[in-house]
């Protein structure tokens, strides 16, 4: 009897796909021991988009979550999911940050690292593989299913498997987030794979195209060693096939899985209660999901697109958007649509169709891709088209991490170890959530003498904009900080210790190597000022957040400057739910102060003040959709406040 191992993804991939990472680990504590005893080959529990969701949506430290799970799972290996140099975020990290992240993950309980690259570039995976091995962990190298018309037999994946085997991975994973690997394709592929490499292979296939279950059974017949599944309340739709069905069919076909069916249904019943309690959605295979599979678009990305179109009242444009995504993908050399770059392509397609601008240029992240900063494109790009949408910048040599110097030691020293390594890593990866992390990581009565704030953006030339010192600091120490920040992903650094303060901030000039994804908030034209002034009656008072009032005078009205949305998206007044707003009516602001966030396709775009002044009116409700150029709030350069 052949043996096939079942890998459970319920606590990571499945809840990301269906419940947007909102499942709190404490709520499932009663079933963790049962999961451990069910007989799974591994539990994929950490990393991926759930890391960010834990911080942003739950206000929970993902490192604490990992330790919580490890303390209760004693037998089954724990598996993490990483995006090569991107780790769990949207911005490539320097090698020392990658090393520290993997070291900390291993120390906190991870046994296996499943590593993939958004471009299927095996070279981007080499260092993470080596670092995982240096921490005595196993590595599963991912071959991302990415259909290329010129390669119907997936020869590029077979070549990748050979290179991953050379890199020393213990197992392979065929990851099909599109649901396009049909039973007729999987068998010849696995047969050829067996001829090329002698490594166990896992199958991860999403249900979006409705072929997942049939493909799993065909893969079993073709000799696959393990299959990813999820508990039934979190399966189907954009998620994975249900373990209940897969394990039953495998047993019936004579395969040994080692799964205890009674424990499976204990978990199923418990999770179904949670689903009903929170009114979480079930996984459904919709007609739009089937169409998305035909367009080569992951079901999870489809869900993002549908939500965005619904928020704009444009759901009738779904098919044109899907067609535009397919067009962009082909022009960009069959760019895979999984991960951050997939969201970037979808956002570009939405902007192309919904923005009234006379011309659309490639976004900064796609410009970086075009220039080769993330690796080679899977297929040949349409050069003439690329030039027509922004011009191809001078291609770079090497990889983006070649331009990111080491920074961990400097940042750790600057923090004077007032937070642990995991917390500092979270701040580096998601700096916009730093205010929220203060409350996550510190109890109410804890005080900190030092605070490190880092803002991660693509590299450009740094500039010292503010330097105050009440006591002398050696110039060599300042040079060391600046040297470490040069060319790194950090654009802003602040340190306060005792009576000493230092703030280092980069110039706003975008480096030609990597462009900022957010257009600057433009200064108000005379027409905009007149329009803003007309919105407020003479002598009208606005209530401030502190309970005082702002008196709007005729002089004030002449100096009103609207803050407009830099992109189409959703307006948020705070960094995360439950956080205090960045500003209230009556807040005095300076250039560079964050006023709000406009979110588009899960990318949080901070909108900053350009002038000294006071917020006199907030024009948009929190969470509402906004159009490009829409006024968000009004700032007066001269305001008289009366309490």
Legacy VTK file of the C-alpha trace (Angstrom):
# vtk DataFile Version 3.0
C-alpha trace
ASCII
DATASET POLYDATA
POINTS 643 float
0.000 0.000 0.000
1.453 3.392 -1.032
1.744 6.132 1.568
0.737 9.754 0.971
1.269 12.392 3.623
-1.431 15.025 4.183
-0.305 18.572 5.007
-2.786 20.810 6.840
-2.969 24.483 5.814
-6.077 25.452 7.802
-4.307 27.893 10.127
-2.455 29.699 7.330
-3.347 29.448 3.617
-6.995 28.486 4.143
-7.865 31.215 6.592
-5.917 33.747 4.489
-7.958 32.803 1.436
-11.416 32.726 3.052
-11.296 34.645 6.329
-8.676 37.274 5.426
-6.411 36.186 8.263
-8.979 37.074 10.954
-8.890 33.751 12.810
-7.455 34.373 16.270
-5.166 31.627 17.486
-6.468 31.695 21.064
-9.892 30.826 19.729
-8.648 27.558 18.226
-6.513 26.569 21.209
-8.935 23.758 22.192
-8.258 21.900 18.917
-4.479 22.379 18.639
-3.752 19.188 20.544
-6.228 17.316 18.345
-4.538 18.706 15.208
-1.236 17.493 16.594
-2.615 13.974 17.085
-4.492 13.708 13.750
-1.544 12.335 11.814
-0.674 15.204 9.481
2.762 15.180 7.874
3.155 18.870 8.785
1.074 21.870 9.795
1.605 25.024 7.724
0.878 27.627 10.368
2.994 30.736 9.928
4.283 33.310 7.450
2.674 34.418 4.215
0.043 37.142 4.302
-1.155 36.041 7.741
1.897 37.696 9.267
0.719 41.109 8.091
-2.930 40.305 8.846
-1.991 39.399 12.412
-0.502 42.848 12.918
-2.926 44.904 10.862
-6.277 43.212 11.477
-5.875 41.460 14.810
-3.319 43.652 16.554
-1.426 40.497 17.539
2.326 39.892 17.481
2.859 37.051 14.945
5.920 35.890 16.868
3.801 35.413 19.973
1.354 33.438 17.824
4.141 31.130 16.666
5.324 30.544 20.227
1.733 29.924 21.307
1.324 27.214 18.660
4.702 25.609 19.307
3.941 25.280 23.014
0.871 23.178 22.160
2.024 21.214 19.089
4.512 18.597 20.290
4.580 15.933 17.571
3.812 17.418 14.161
6.447 19.545 12.331
5.524 23.211 11.944
5.948 24.773 8.519
6.403 28.419 7.499
5.782 30.014 4.094
8.282 32.627 2.841
8.587 34.685 -0.370
12.359 34.479 -0.976
13.838 37.990 -0.485
10.403 39.436 0.283
9.965 37.152 3.334
6.392 37.974 4.443
6.172 41.543 3.165
5.978 43.494 -0.078
9.493 44.939 -0.151
12.731 42.998 -0.686
14.925 42.762 2.406
18.680 42.890 2.844
20.444 39.604 3.467
21.108 40.283 7.142
17.396 40.938 7.733
16.567 37.685 5.939
19.136 35.851 8.062
17.784 37.267 11.307
14.175 36.534 10.324
14.899 32.888 9.501
17.029 32.496 12.625
14.229 33.849 14.812
11.569 31.747 13.099
13.619 28.590 13.664
14.305 29.513 17.281
10.594 30.079 17.889
9.452 26.734 16.544
9.564 26.431 12.740
10.862 23.071 11.488
10.290 23.391 7.730
10.514 26.452 5.482
8.442 26.369 2.311
10.152 28.952 0.102
8.992 30.338 -3.224
9.944 33.239 -5.429
7.311 35.499 -7.040
9.106 35.158 -10.398
10.058 31.488 -10.098
13.657 32.701 -9.973
15.528 29.927 -8.190
18.560 32.185 -7.691
16.476 34.400 -5.394
15.837 31.334 -3.247
19.449 30.264 -2.779
20.285 32.410 0.226
17.049 31.715 2.129
17.631 27.986 1.498
21.191 28.186 2.853
20.077 30.218 5.864
17.302 27.759 6.708
19.757 24.875 6.538
22.221 26.749 8.733
19.476 26.836 11.375
18.980 23.060 11.121
15.632 23.332 9.333
14.348 21.484 6.291
13.453 23.345 3.102
10.705 22.707 0.605
11.431 24.463 -2.676
8.366 25.713 -4.538
7.748 25.444 -8.275
5.045 28.024 -8.942
2.646 26.968 -11.709
2.711 29.856 -14.161
1.353 29.011 -17.636
3.533 30.210 -20.505
2.097 29.738 -24.021
5.507 28.831 -25.446
6.006 26.167 -22.763
2.841 24.009 -22.562
4.745 21.100 -20.964
6.086 23.278 -18.103
9.706 22.646 -19.018
10.692 25.757 -17.026
9.352 24.113 -13.859
11.297 20.935 -14.526
14.486 22.953 -14.959
13.698 24.790 -11.761
13.234 21.474 -9.937
16.695 20.393 -11.067
18.240 23.597 -9.786
16.393 23.415 -6.481
17.656 19.867 -6.046
21.188 21.134 -6.649
20.575 23.850 -4.028
19.907 21.093 -1.496
16.183 21.306 -0.757
14.782 18.236 0.972
11.427 18.272 -0.849
9.667 20.037 -3.713
6.238 21.640 -3.866
4.216 22.056 -7.055
2.118 25.090 -6.163
-0.882 25.790 -8.395
-2.686 28.865 -7.080
-4.560 29.206 -10.376
-6.194 25.785 -10.322
-5.113 25.098 -13.910
-3.098 21.908 -13.431
-5.705 19.432 -14.634
-5.518 15.633 -14.151
-4.360 15.258 -17.763
-1.465 17.668 -17.166
-0.334 16.489 -13.733
0.416 12.882 -14.683
2.894 13.506 -17.524
4.483 16.319 -15.539
5.124 14.114 -12.495
6.360 11.297 -14.724
8.954 13.601 -16.277
9.817 15.087 -12.864
10.689 11.593 -11.606
13.208 11.256 -14.430
14.879 14.586 -13.591
15.127 14.582 -9.785
14.925 12.099 -6.951
13.057 14.203 -4.382
9.639 13.846 -2.724
7.069 16.236 -4.159
4.078 17.949 -2.575
0.977 19.223 -4.421
-0.662 22.499 -3.404
-3.614 23.311 -5.651
-6.356 25.872 -5.045
-9.991 25.060 -5.706
-10.747 28.105 -7.842
-10.881 26.254 -11.151
-12.885 23.379 -9.580
-10.365 20.745 -10.739
-8.416 20.487 -7.473
-9.914 17.274 -6.111
-9.610 15.402 -9.410
-6.036 16.625 -9.808
-5.138 15.497 -6.276
-6.370 11.973 -7.000
-4.548 11.838 -10.340
-1.381 13.081 -8.639
-1.734 10.309 -6.039
-1.930 7.738 -8.822
1.151 9.312 -10.414
3.165 8.949 -7.213
2.917 12.299 -5.448
4.267 12.023 -1.883
2.132 14.635 -0.086
-0.953 16.800 -0.674
-2.072 20.081 0.932
-5.616 20.251 2.308
-7.761 22.302 4.691
-10.597 21.584 7.101
-13.980 21.670 5.340
-15.233 24.961 6.892
-12.196 26.663 5.328
-11.947 24.777 2.032
-13.270 25.209 -1.521
-13.469 28.501 -3.400
-10.086 30.279 -3.325
-8.893 27.833 -0.664
-7.784 24.193 -0.871
-9.614 20.865 -1.193
-11.142 19.509 2.051
-9.120 17.012 4.049
-12.285 15.060 4.817
-12.873 14.279 1.127
-9.243 13.882 0.072
-8.331 11.504 2.903
-11.497 9.441 2.344
-10.821 9.079 -1.404
-7.192 8.159 -0.804
-8.099 5.506 1.747
-10.699 4.116 -0.636
-8.037 3.976 -3.346
-5.686 1.948 -1.191
-3.370 4.745 -0.054
-2.140 4.999 3.531
-2.378 8.553 4.906
-1.932 8.021 8.635
-4.898 10.341 9.246
-7.319 9.682 12.117
-10.784 10.440 10.590
-12.434 10.868 13.999
-10.036 13.645 14.986
-10.567 15.294 11.611
-14.270 15.736 12.287
-13.663 16.989 15.827
-11.659 19.801 14.236
-14.260 20.297 11.498
-17.159 20.675 13.942
-15.210 23.117 16.115
-14.187 25.332 13.181
-17.721 25.327 11.812
-18.927 26.752 15.118
-16.336 29.525 14.847
-17.385 30.224 11.265
-21.021 30.607 12.287
-20.171 32.650 15.360
-18.287 35.283 13.324
-20.368 34.876 10.162
-17.201 34.049 8.240
-17.819 33.037 4.608
-17.797 29.541 3.202
-15.669 28.677 0.224
-17.779 28.726 -2.921
-16.766 28.005 -6.484
-18.400 30.883 -8.305
-18.772 31.387 -12.028
-16.379 34.310 -11.747
-13.816 31.944 -10.163
-14.079 29.615 -13.137
-13.599 32.561 -15.475
-10.606 33.747 -13.461
-8.988 30.343 -13.903
-9.488 30.657 -17.663
-7.803 34.068 -17.520
-4.937 32.617 -15.426
-5.793 34.717 -12.367
-5.587 33.294 -8.817
-8.902 33.066 -6.978
-7.482 35.046 -4.047
-6.547 37.901 -6.394
-10.000 37.694 -7.957
-11.539 38.255 -4.520
-9.448 41.416 -4.092
-10.497 42.697 -7.509
-14.199 42.000 -6.899
-14.070 43.807 -3.554
-12.343 46.804 -5.123
-14.824 47.036 -7.995
-17.781 46.643 -5.643
-16.460 49.477 -3.474
-16.323 51.709 -6.547
-19.716 50.598 -7.834
-18.073 49.145 -10.954
-18.592 45.401 -10.538
-19.951 45.259 -14.086
-16.389 45.896 -15.279
-15.060 42.616 -13.842
-14.534 40.883 -17.194
-12.794 43.898 -18.806
-10.496 44.109 -15.774
-9.665 40.400 -16.005
-8.956 40.821 -19.699
-6.709 43.809 -18.987
-4.789 41.811 -16.378
-4.224 39.034 -18.890
-3.068 41.629 -21.445
-0.617 43.202 -18.983
0.716 39.821 -17.908
1.462 38.827 -21.505
3.134 42.148 -22.304
5.249 41.836 -19.138
6.656 38.459 -20.086
4.100 36.160 -18.420
4.616 37.675 -14.985
3.226 35.330 -12.288
0.176 36.802 -10.591
0.807 35.299 -7.147
2.018 37.519 -4.317
2.786 41.255 -4.275
3.516 41.554 -7.993
0.149 40.001 -8.808
-1.579 42.686 -6.747
0.529 45.324 -8.522
-0.623 44.080 -11.937
-4.258 44.038 -10.795
-3.976 47.576 -9.463
-2.391 48.681 -12.724
-5.285 47.130 -14.667
-7.853 48.841 -12.456
-6.127 52.184 -12.892
-5.849 51.668 -16.642
-9.594 51.136 -16.983
-10.989 53.419 -14.290
-8.600 56.361 -14.179
-9.556 59.341 -16.328
-5.934 60.373 -16.857
-5.041 60.727 -20.552
-2.158 58.267 -20.229
-1.132 55.575 -17.780
2.449 54.710 -16.900
3.724 51.566 -15.258
3.748 51.733 -11.477
7.084 51.943 -9.663
7.045 48.303 -8.591
6.406 47.152 -12.168
9.147 49.484 -13.389
11.470 47.706 -10.955
10.350 44.380 -12.380
10.874 45.589 -15.956
14.409 46.675 -15.098
15.249 43.249 -13.732
15.603 44.217 -10.080
13.572 41.180 -9.012
15.156 38.789 -11.505
14.556 37.800 -15.118
11.043 37.755 -16.531
9.658 34.228 -17.164
9.206 34.992 -20.880
10.238 37.745 -23.293
8.608 41.115 -22.619
7.111 43.299 -25.336
9.823 45.960 -25.431
7.963 48.449 -27.628
4.898 48.291 -25.398
7.004 48.676 -22.254
8.545 51.823 -23.704
5.117 53.174 -24.606
3.963 53.024 -20.976
6.832 54.797 -19.330
9.977 53.945 -21.180
12.328 51.174 -20.226
14.844 52.486 -17.761
18.445 51.369 -18.051
18.484 47.698 -17.018
20.454 46.993 -13.866
23.006 44.311 -13.227
22.607 41.944 -10.330
19.634 41.648 -8.002
17.893 44.166 -5.815
19.509 42.750 -2.680
22.857 43.744 -4.163
21.753 47.333 -3.579
20.593 46.793 0.009
23.452 46.959 2.520
23.318 45.245 5.891
21.352 47.222 8.471
20.305 44.863 11.262
23.141 45.583 13.691
22.761 49.355 13.427
19.003 49.238 13.953
19.298 46.783 16.834
21.910 48.961 18.531
19.830 52.082 17.913
16.857 50.469 19.633
19.143 49.631 22.595
17.305 46.299 22.643
14.191 47.905 24.127
12.146 45.519 21.959
12.937 41.922 21.063
14.250 40.801 17.688
10.870 39.635 16.395
9.247 42.960 17.212
12.046 44.893 15.531
11.703 42.696 12.446
7.988 43.485 12.307
8.753 47.211 12.417
11.274 46.908 9.617
8.889 44.901 7.428
5.753 46.958 8.196
6.868 50.375 9.470
3.486 51.987 8.879
2.104 49.800 11.675
4.691 50.919 14.251
2.195 53.001 16.311
-0.116 50.025 16.601
2.792 47.756 17.522
3.497 49.984 20.511
0.239 48.826 22.052
0.731 45.221 20.964
4.182 44.874 22.457
3.974 47.044 25.567
1.651 46.897 28.558
-0.093 50.097 29.595
2.317 50.918 32.427
5.512 50.111 30.503
7.632 53.045 29.423
10.365 53.189 26.891
13.362 55.477 26.987
14.193 54.936 23.352
12.100 54.505 20.255
13.204 53.468 16.804
10.982 54.310 13.885
11.870 53.056 10.405
10.023 53.671 7.189
10.777 51.126 4.479
10.759 52.455 0.912
12.853 51.780 -2.171
16.410 53.176 -1.939
17.389 56.755 -2.773
20.019 59.218 -1.556
19.691 60.119 2.125
19.812 63.620 3.550
20.045 64.848 7.123
17.076 67.171 7.631
17.046 67.597 11.383
19.782 67.181 13.972
19.434 68.346 17.567
21.709 67.432 20.458
21.710 68.522 24.074
24.865 66.488 24.652
27.740 65.751 22.309
27.715 62.677 20.109
30.820 61.447 18.325
30.763 62.245 14.636
31.985 58.729 13.855
28.780 57.279 15.350
26.649 59.497 13.112
28.700 58.480 10.086
28.194 54.830 10.981
24.407 55.274 11.039
24.395 57.166 7.734
26.686 54.612 6.134
24.378 51.798 7.205
21.304 53.571 5.861
22.895 54.443 2.522
21.210 52.509 -0.242
19.043 50.612 2.210
15.270 50.427 2.262
15.073 52.846 5.200
13.960 56.374 4.364
13.485 57.775 7.839
15.266 57.081 11.120
14.669 58.714 14.499
16.467 58.111 17.795
15.960 59.799 21.143
18.047 58.886 24.159
18.263 61.004 27.243
18.756 64.557 26.078
19.958 63.575 22.642
17.809 63.514 19.527
18.689 62.671 15.950
16.445 62.398 12.933
17.726 61.273 9.543
15.453 61.581 6.555
16.051 61.033 2.878
15.496 63.651 0.262
12.171 63.438 -1.524
13.940 63.245 -4.887
13.244 59.777 -6.205
16.315 57.817 -7.139
16.279 56.915 -10.809
16.971 53.354 -9.749
13.746 52.824 -7.805
10.745 55.121 -8.048
8.270 55.926 -5.317
4.910 54.239 -5.985
2.926 57.194 -4.676
2.699 60.462 -6.620
3.245 63.488 -4.373
0.276 65.423 -3.141
0.310 68.430 -5.401
0.132 71.972 -4.162
-3.285 73.530 -4.414
-4.083 75.585 -7.468
-6.014 78.837 -7.159
-9.088 77.042 -8.523
-8.784 74.342 -5.857
-8.419 76.951 -3.123
-11.541 78.742 -4.315
-13.431 75.451 -4.426
-12.320 74.590 -0.903
-13.234 78.003 0.428
-16.693 77.725 -1.095
-17.260 74.563 0.950
-17.153 76.533 4.197
-19.511 79.353 5.062
-17.986 82.540 6.393
-17.674 82.523 10.189
-18.450 78.799 10.466
-16.783 76.935 13.399
-15.462 73.399 13.360
-15.329 71.204 16.455
-11.842 69.862 17.150
-10.915 66.405 18.337
-10.047 67.873 21.736
-13.411 69.496 22.221
-12.352 73.015 21.210
-13.400 74.892 18.116
-11.738 76.382 15.066
-13.077 79.693 13.891
-12.965 79.978 10.106
-12.358 83.566 9.058
-12.346 85.142 5.601
-8.547 85.318 5.832
-8.417 81.633 6.692
-10.620 80.741 3.735
-8.190 82.397 1.364
-5.436 80.114 2.670
-7.278 76.806 2.590
-5.323 74.031 0.891
-7.098 70.780 0.036
-5.322 67.471 0.537
-6.276 65.217 -2.354
-6.199 61.454 -2.895
-3.019 60.457 -4.764
-4.706 57.309 -6.138
-8.076 55.595 -6.367
-8.621 53.590 -3.203
-10.114 53.504 0.273
-9.597 56.301 2.819
-8.454 55.452 6.341
-7.804 57.915 9.132
-5.610 55.564 11.199
-2.915 52.945 10.653
-5.145 50.090 11.801
-8.623 49.525 13.271
-8.740 50.720 16.870
-5.740 53.015 16.430
-6.152 56.748 17.037
-6.529 58.848 13.873
-3.385 60.425 12.470
-5.051 63.836 12.740
-8.258 65.387 14.032
-9.914 68.665 13.146
-7.718 71.155 14.965
-4.477 69.201 14.670
-1.482 71.335 13.720
0.666 69.684 11.065
4.064 70.194 9.492
5.414 69.059 6.132
5.926 65.316 6.179
3.365 64.583 8.909
1.116 61.657 8.003
-2.486 62.778 7.551
-4.236 59.589 6.432
-3.873 56.433 4.367
-5.367 55.583 0.989
-5.419 51.803 0.525
-5.472 50.201 -2.905
-5.172 46.449 -3.453
-3.834 45.975 0.102
-1.080 48.565 -0.420
-1.232 51.281 2.242
-0.293 54.643 0.722
0.440 57.294 3.317
-0.668 60.837 2.494
1.565 63.463 4.095
1.155 67.176 4.763
3.050 69.558 2.488
2.533 72.746 4.456
2.532 74.097 7.991
-1.017 74.600 9.132
-4.061 73.253 10.895
-6.600 70.666 9.798
-9.925 72.498 9.580
-12.148 69.908 7.962
-12.070 66.187 7.157
-14.201 65.661 4.069
-14.368 61.870 3.816
-15.684 59.288 6.252
-13.269 56.641 7.459
-13.323 53.537 5.263
-15.014 55.187 2.279
-13.839 54.735 -1.325
-12.192 57.798 -2.900
-11.294 58.770 -6.446
-7.987 60.086 -7.721
-7.690 63.796 -6.930
-10.710 63.813 -4.596
-10.296 66.280 -1.675
-9.803 64.383 1.588
-9.356 67.215 4.060
-8.669 70.938 4.240
-5.639 72.547 5.856
-5.510 76.243 6.702
-2.152 77.954 6.871
-3.474 80.584 9.267
-6.140 79.540 11.763
-7.231 81.054 15.045
-8.159 78.379 17.591
-10.436 79.157 20.508
-10.978 76.620 23.274
LINES 1 644
643 0 1 2 3 4 5 6 7 8 9 10 11 12 13 14 15 16 17 18 19 20 21 22 23 24 25 26 27 28 29 30 31 32 33 34 35 36 37 38 39 40 41 42 43 44 45 46 47 48 49 50 51 52 53 54 55 56 57 58 59 60 61 62 63 64 65 66 67 68 69 70 71 72 73 74 75 76 77 78 79 80 81 82 83 84 85 86 87 88 89 90 91 92 93 94 95 96 97 98 99 100 101 102 103 104 105 106 107 108 109 110 111 112 113 114 115 116 117 118 119 120 121 122 123 124 125 126 127 128 129 130 131 132 133 134 135 136 137 138 139 140 141 142 143 144 145 146 147 148 149 150 151 152 153 154 155 156 157 158 159 160 161 162 163 164 165 166 167 168 169 170 171 172 173 174 175 176 177 178 179 180 181 182 183 184 185 186 187 188 189 190 191 192 193 194 195 196 197 198 199 200 201 202 203 204 205 206 207 208 209 210 211 212 213 214 215 216 217 218 219 220 221 222 223 224 225 226 227 228 229 230 231 232 233 234 235 236 237 238 239 240 241 242 243 244 245 246 247 248 249 250 251 252 253 254 255 256 257 258 259 260 261 262 263 264 265 266 267 268 269 270 271 272 273 274 275 276 277 278 279 280 281 282 283 284 285 286 287 288 289 290 291 292 293 294 295 296 297 298 299 300 301 302 303 304 305 306 307 308 309 310 311 312 313 314 315 316 317 318 319 320 321 322 323 324 325 326 327 328 329 330 331 332 333 334 335 336 337 338 339 340 341 342 343 344 345 346 347 348 349 350 351 352 353 354 355 356 357 358 359 360 361 362 363 364 365 366 367 368 369 370 371 372 373 374 375 376 377 378 379 380 381 382 383 384 385 386 387 388 389 390 391 392 393 394 395 396 397 398 399 400 401 402 403 404 405 406 407 408 409 410 411 412 413 414 415 416 417 418 419 420 421 422 423 424 425 426 427 428 429 430 431 432 433 434 435 436 437 438 439 440 441 442 443 444 445 446 447 448 449 450 451 452 453 454 455 456 457 458 459 460 461 462 463 464 465 466 467 468 469 470 471 472 473 474 475 476 477 478 479 480 481 482 483 484 485 486 487 488 489 490 491 492 493 494 495 496 497 498 499 500 501 502 503 504 505 506 507 508 509 510 511 512 513 514 515 516 517 518 519 520 521 522 523 524 525 526 527 528 529 530 531 532 533 534 535 536 537 538 539 540 541 542 543 544 545 546 547 548 549 550 551 552 553 554 555 556 557 558 559 560 561 562 563 564 565 566 567 568 569 570 571 572 573 574 575 576 577 578 579 580 581 582 583 584 585 586 587 588 589 590 591 592 593 594 595 596 597 598 599 600 601 602 603 604 605 606 607 608 609 610 611 612 613 614 615 616 617 618 619 620 621 622 623 624 625 626 627 628 629 630 631 632 633 634 635 636 637 638 639 640 641 642
